[in-house]
Amino acid sequence: MLKDITIGQYFPGASVLHKLDPRVKIVLTIAYIVMLFAASNAVGLAVGVLFLIVVYAVSKIPPSMILKSLKPVVPIIIFTSLLNMLFIDGRVLVSFWILKITAEGIQTAVFMSVRIICLIAGTSLLTYTTSPIALTDGIERLCNPLKRLKMPVHELAMMMTIALRFIPTLIEETDKIMSAQKARGADLESGGLMQRARALIPILIPLFVSAFRRADELALAMECRCYRGGEGRTRMKQLKIHGRDIWCSAVVVACFACVIAANFTPWQMLLSTAGL
């Protein structure tokens, strides 16, 4: 399961999405999240799903990576679906003791599950197609107005990017420690909840030691390279808005408009009549 977590990983490529300005990608990712929550019916959500499929096809990210990013959230999706199916009132389809499965509950469960899947896959695409350096620059440029409030924008952006970058590293380190403990005869999968919690102690302690050691090595490397923060810092690559950024933004705006229109057009009446 740990190897299936792909949060923070970057996959080099030459697609249009890889070449987009990081500031534009961050803003468009936020817009896509808002789009998903703005969709209140199946038509609006279908627009978001279709947009995500086209974007992944353009980015040339392997479908296997999409599935890997979704595996860790499968328990959350199942739990959310069960809550919606069992606790939403409506036309009862199956009844057992105090539990009732309704048609409206199933529809809501499917709707929410698709929304969560699109949310995870859409946000993962940002790190898949953006290098940590570009992501840092993009966050810092977007937060530049906060400098007037004397906020350390560069340091905050650097901290966020380093934390995101070290997620795959810590996951890999955790997997190595677990394999080493299993090779020494540690039982991490059997027993009750408290027994499993106690079995994690031999994993957490080496993991914390390794994390602090990596942090100390990173700080030492930054000091050796005379890192002094963002004051007076120059960049080898300057961020510029190109035509492809404008075109991609226009496509997202058009999709957003379609989702909003689906909420206030005869589609809503037709879907309500059909029970969707």
Solvent accessible surface area in square Angstrom, and as a share of the most:
residue,aa,sasa,rsa
1,M,142,0.63
2,L,46,0.23
3,K,148,0.63
4,D,23,0.12
5,I,37,0.19
6,T,3,0.01
7,I,92,0.46
8,G,8,0.07
9,Q,54,0.24
10,Y,78,0.30
11,F,47,0.20
12,P,111,0.70
13,G,43,0.41
14,A,82,0.64
15,S,10,0.06
16,V,68,0.39
17,L,23,0.11
18,H,27,0.12
19,K,110,0.47
20,L,7,0.03
21,D,7,0.04
22,P,9,0.06
23,R,48,0.18
24,V,18,0.10
25,K,15,0.06
26,I,21,0.11
27,V,76,0.43
28,L,27,0.13
29,T,21,0.12
30,I,100,0.51
31,A,25,0.20
32,Y,11,0.04
33,I,48,0.25
34,V,75,0.43
35,M,1,0.00
36,L,1,0.01
37,F,116,0.48
38,A,28,0.22
39,A,2,0.01
40,S,73,0.47
41,N,4,0.02
42,A,42,0.33
43,V,36,0.21
44,G,0,0.00
45,L,11,0.05
46,A,57,0.44
47,V,34,0.20
48,G,1,0.01
49,V,44,0.25
50,L,115,0.57
51,F,30,0.13
52,L,18,0.09
53,I,105,0.54
54,V,80,0.46
55,V,23,0.13
56,Y,13,0.05
57,A,72,0.56
58,V,65,0.37
59,S,3,0.02
60,K,166,0.70
61,I,12,0.06
62,P,63,0.40
63,P,100,0.63
64,S,61,0.39
65,M,27,0.12
66,I,35,0.18
67,L,113,0.56
68,K,73,0.31
69,S,8,0.05
70,L,24,0.12
71,K,96,0.41
72,P,42,0.26
73,V,20,0.12
74,V,66,0.38
75,P,81,0.51
76,I,102,0.52
77,I,22,0.11
78,I,94,0.48
79,F,126,0.52
80,T,29,0.17
81,S,19,0.12
82,L,82,0.41
83,L,77,0.38
84,N,24,0.12
85,M,44,0.20
86,L,46,0.23
87,F,142,0.59
88,I,53,0.27
89,D,134,0.69
90,G,41,0.39
91,R,153,0.56
92,V,72,0.41
93,L,89,0.45
94,V,86,0.50
95,S,70,0.45
96,F,146,0.61
97,W,206,0.72
98,I,124,0.63
99,L,69,0.35
100,K,100,0.43
101,I,47,0.24
102,T,4,0.03
103,A,9,0.07
104,E,69,0.31
105,G,0,0.00
106,I,62,0.31
107,Q,68,0.30
108,T,44,0.25
109,A,4,0.03
110,V,89,0.51
111,F,41,0.17
112,M,54,0.24
113,S,17,0.11
114,V,45,0.26
115,R,29,0.11
116,I,29,0.15
117,I,63,0.32
118,C,4,0.03
119,L,42,0.21
120,I,45,0.23
121,A,2,0.01
122,G,9,0.08
123,T,45,0.26
124,S,11,0.07
125,L,16,0.08
126,L,33,0.17
127,T,15,0.09
128,Y,0,0.00
129,T,4,0.02
130,T,5,0.03
131,S,34,0.22
132,P,42,0.27
133,I,139,0.70
134,A,28,0.22
135,L,9,0.05
136,T,10,0.06
137,D,21,0.11
138,G,0,0.00
139,I,25,0.13
140,E,7,0.03
141,R,55,0.20
142,L,71,0.36
143,C,42,0.25
144,N,55,0.28
145,P,89,0.56
146,L,66,0.33
147,K,99,0.42
148,R,211,0.77
149,L,126,0.63
150,K,182,0.77
151,M,75,0.34
152,P,72,0.46
153,V,5,0.03
154,H,10,0.05
155,E,68,0.31
156,L,67,0.33
157,A,1,0.01
158,M,38,0.17
159,M,123,0.55
160,M,110,0.49
161,T,7,0.04
162,I,49,0.25
163,A,61,0.47
164,L,47,0.24
165,R,112,0.41
166,F,49,0.20
167,I,58,0.29
168,P,23,0.15
169,T,26,0.15
170,L,58,0.29
171,I,27,0.13
172,E,99,0.44
173,E,27,0.12
174,T,20,0.12
175,D,36,0.18
176,K,116,0.49
177,I,20,0.10
178,M,48,0.21
179,S,62,0.40
180,A,37,0.29
181,Q,35,0.15
182,K,90,0.38
183,A,91,0.71
184,R,180,0.66
185,G,64,0.61
186,A,36,0.28
187,D,85,0.44
188,L,22,0.11
189,E,117,0.52
190,S,52,0.34
191,G,43,0.42
192,G,45,0.43
193,L,150,0.75
194,M,130,0.58
195,Q,92,0.41
196,R,117,0.43
197,A,48,0.37
198,R,142,0.52
199,A,21,0.16
200,L,80,0.40
201,I,92,0.47
202,P,58,0.37
203,I,4,0.02
204,L,80,0.40
205,I,105,0.54
206,P,48,0.30
207,L,32,0.16
208,F,121,0.50
209,V,86,0.50
210,S,5,0.03
211,A,32,0.25
212,F,145,0.60
213,R,119,0.43
214,R,76,0.28
215,A,56,0.43
216,D,97,0.50
217,E,98,0.44
218,L,55,0.28
219,A,49,0.38
220,L,106,0.53
221,A,35,0.27
222,M,45,0.20
223,E,115,0.51
224,C,93,0.56
225,R,183,0.67
226,C,93,0.56
227,Y,47,0.18
228,R,180,0.66
229,G,9,0.09
230,G,23,0.22
231,E,166,0.74
232,G,75,0.72
233,R,113,0.41
234,T,122,0.71
235,R,55,0.20
236,M,178,0.80
237,K,149,0.63
238,Q,105,0.47
239,L,31,0.15
240,K,131,0.55
241,I,91,0.46
242,H,87,0.39
243,G,43,0.41
244,R,89,0.32
245,D,1,0.01
246,I,110,0.56
247,W,185,0.65
248,C,29,0.17
249,S,33,0.22
250,A,51,0.39
251,V,77,0.44
252,V,8,0.04
253,V,99,0.57
254,A,54,0.42
255,C,23,0.14
256,F,51,0.21
257,A,58,0.45
258,C,69,0.41
259,V,0,0.00
260,I,67,0.34
261,A,47,0.37
262,A,4,0.03
263,N,24,0.12
264,F,165,0.69
265,T,45,0.26
266,P,91,0.57
267,W,137,0.48
268,Q,62,0.27
269,M,140,0.63
270,L,112,0.56
271,L,16,0.08
272,S,72,0.47
273,T,121,0.70
274,A,73,0.56
275,G,36,0.35
276,L,116,0.58
